Amino acid sequence: MGGTINFAANTKKRIFTSNI
């Protein structure tokens, strides 16, 4: 479960950084 949350957070961060 923790890994899934970490993966989602990482993906969100990646998309956010790519958006800038």
Secondary structure, 3 states (H helix, E strand, C coil): CHHHHHHHHHHHHHHHHHHC
